[in-house]
Amino acid sequence: MSVRTLKVGVGTGDGGYPIRIAPGLLADVGALCRSQAPAHRYAVIADSQVARLFGPAVVAGFDDAGVDATLISFPAGEWNKSRDQWATVSDRMLREGFGR
């Protein structure tokens, strides 16, 4: 049985982007990111709930592809998706040597 990947296009005002849906896709996240947005290092940013549930699998997917990734989480909740929280996340990225 072959595993199929569903590709869905999301339209936005500035062109849009594709979403891939498939079982086990997190294992390929490092290779996918490297092929679509080449970099020597990636920041994986998620709220604390998403980081707890999926963070280790996402970082392992980068590791398996030989790509460096750092998980950065912030407290869960809509009220934490704020300018102040973004400053905290971006300050950490700068401290850890992330560029643009």
C-alpha positions as CSV (number, residue, x, y, z in Angstrom):
1,M,0.0,0.0,0.0
2,S,1.4,3.4,-1.0
3,V,1.2,6.4,1.3
4,R,-0.2,9.4,-0.4
5,T,0.5,13.0,0.4
6,L,-2.3,15.5,0.0
7,K,-1.2,18.9,-1.1
8,V,-3.5,21.8,-0.4
9,G,-2.9,25.4,-1.6
10,V,-3.7,28.2,0.8
11,G,-4.3,31.5,-0.9
12,T,-3.2,34.7,0.7
13,G,-2.9,38.3,-0.4
14,D,0.8,37.9,-1.3
15,G,0.6,34.6,-3.2
16,G,-0.1,31.8,-0.8
17,Y,1.7,28.6,0.2
18,P,1.2,24.8,0.0
19,I,0.3,22.6,2.9
20,R,1.2,18.9,2.9
21,I,-0.8,16.3,4.7
22,A,0.4,12.7,5.1
23,P,0.9,10.1,7.9
24,G,4.4,10.4,9.4
25,L,5.2,13.7,7.7
26,L,7.0,15.1,10.7
27,A,9.8,12.6,10.2
28,D,10.6,14.4,6.9
29,V,10.3,18.0,8.2
30,G,14.0,18.6,8.1
31,A,14.5,17.5,4.6
32,L,11.4,19.3,3.4
33,C,12.5,22.6,5.1
34,R,16.0,22.2,3.7
35,S,14.7,21.7,0.2
36,Q,12.1,24.5,0.3
37,A,13.9,27.1,2.5
38,P,17.6,26.3,2.6
39,A,19.4,27.3,5.8
40,H,22.1,25.9,8.0
41,R,19.9,26.2,11.1
42,Y,16.2,26.5,11.9
43,A,14.1,27.8,14.8
44,V,11.0,25.8,15.6
45,I,8.6,28.1,17.4
46,A,5.5,26.8,19.1
47,D,3.3,27.4,22.1
48,S,4.0,25.2,25.1
49,Q,1.2,22.8,24.3
50,V,2.2,22.2,20.7
51,A,5.9,22.1,21.7
52,R,5.1,19.4,24.3
53,L,3.0,17.3,21.9
54,F,5.1,17.7,18.7
55,G,8.4,19.4,19.5
56,P,10.5,16.3,20.0
57,A,9.2,14.7,16.8
58,V,9.8,17.9,14.8
59,V,13.4,18.4,16.2
60,A,14.1,14.7,15.6
61,G,13.0,15.1,11.9
62,F,15.5,17.9,11.5
63,D,18.2,15.8,13.3
64,D,17.5,12.8,11.0
65,A,18.1,15.1,8.0
66,G,21.4,16.4,9.5
67,V,19.9,19.8,10.0
68,D,20.3,21.9,13.2
69,A,17.0,22.9,14.8
70,T,16.2,24.6,18.1
71,L,12.8,24.4,19.7
72,I,11.7,27.7,21.2
73,S,8.4,27.7,23.0
74,F,6.2,30.4,24.6
75,P,3.2,30.0,27.0
76,A,0.0,28.7,25.4
77,G,-3.1,30.8,25.1
78,E,-4.3,33.5,22.7
79,W,-3.3,36.3,25.2
80,N,0.3,35.1,24.8
81,K,0.3,35.7,21.1
82,S,1.4,39.3,21.7
83,R,4.0,41.8,20.7
84,D,5.7,41.4,24.1
85,Q,5.9,37.6,23.6
86,W,7.2,38.1,20.1
87,A,9.9,40.3,21.5
88,T,10.8,37.6,24.1
89,V,11.1,35.0,21.3
90,S,13.0,37.2,18.9
91,D,15.4,38.2,21.7
92,R,16.1,34.6,22.5
93,M,16.7,33.9,18.8
94,L,19.2,36.8,18.7
95,R,21.0,35.5,21.9
96,E,21.3,32.1,20.3
97,G,22.8,33.5,17.1
98,F,19.9,33.2,14.7
99,G,20.0,35.5,11.7
100,R,17.2,36.3,9.4
